[in-house]
């Protein structure tokens, strides 16, 4: 987490300067909510609108993973990692999920983006 850059919806950025137990030390910010409490927890920062980058997870060989799917009511596909071209494509496009629930949430997010 040290050195990560966080952004908010306005495009402002802060840098994580250090972590001690549950406290995160951040660089200076113009955001009044965050500036009043420069030693925050991850939950505090999320509540103030700061977005943490998603950490990619790569399954081990022959490990099960899930990917979003819009063509069925289940909203996910179960896959087994074989490190093939399809697996690598899903990973490069942030479509590899650890759980069915993550894949379903991602499907819902994808479908929400195309609704008018």
N, C-alpha and C positions, 0 to 999 in steps of 0.2 A: 504494500500500500504506500510505503514511503516513496515520495517523488511523483505520485500520481497527480495529474491535473484534472480538476473537476470543473464542470461548466454548469450554468443554470439556464433557464429558459430565455433570459435576456442576452445570453452569449458571454456573460462575465465569467472569468476564470479565477480559481484559487489553486494553490499547490499545497499538497500535504507535506509538511516539514518534518513530521515525526509522529510516532505512535507509542504510547505508554499505557499498558493495560487496555482499558476501553477508551481512553482519551486520545483524540486526534488533534495534533497541533497544525494549524493552517497559516498560510501567508495572509497578509492584509487584504481586506475586502471593503468595498463600498456598501455592501449589503448590510443594512443596519441590524437585522435580526442576527446574522452570523457574527458581525463585528463586535457585538456586545458580549459574545461568548466565544472567544477565539480558541478555547480548549473544549471541543465538542465530542460527542459520540457520533458514530456513523448515523444513527437514527436521527439525532439532532440536525445533522447536515442534510439528510434526506427531507426532513420536515421543513427545512428552510429552502428547499427547491434545488439543492445541489445534486447533480447526477453522477453516479459512479459508473465508470466503464464496466461493461460486462466482461467477466473473465471467461475466456473460451475453455471448454472442457473437451478433451480428446479421449474417447473411450479406448480401453485396452483391446488388443486383438480378441475377437470373438465375443466381446462384451455387447450387451443389448443397449440400444439407444432409441430415442423417439424423434420424429421430425413432424412438423406441422403438415396438415393435409386438408385442403378445402373441398375435396370432392366427395366427402362422406360425412355422415352425422357424427362419427367418432372423433373427427377433427385431428387425427394423428395417425402415423404409420409407425409400426414397430420394426426396427432394423437391427442387424447384427454387424458390428464393425469388422470389416475385412481389409481396410485400408485401400480400397479400390477407388476408381475414378469418381463414382457416385458419392462415396463416403467423403472424399476430399472436397467435392463440390459443395455438399451440405455444410461441411465444416467452414469452408471459405466464406459461405454466405450466412453464417451464424444460425444455422438450422438444425444443429445437433443439440438435443435436450436430454437431460438425465432421466426425467420422469414424464409420464403421460400428461400430467397436469401442466408442466411447463410447455409442452408441445401444444396442448389445447389453448393455453393462454396466448401463445404466439400466433396460433391460427386466428383466434378472436381479434388480436391486434391487427393482423394482416387484413382480415375481412372488414374491420372498422375503418381502415385507411382507404378502402375503395368504395365505401358507402357514400351516397350523396345526401 
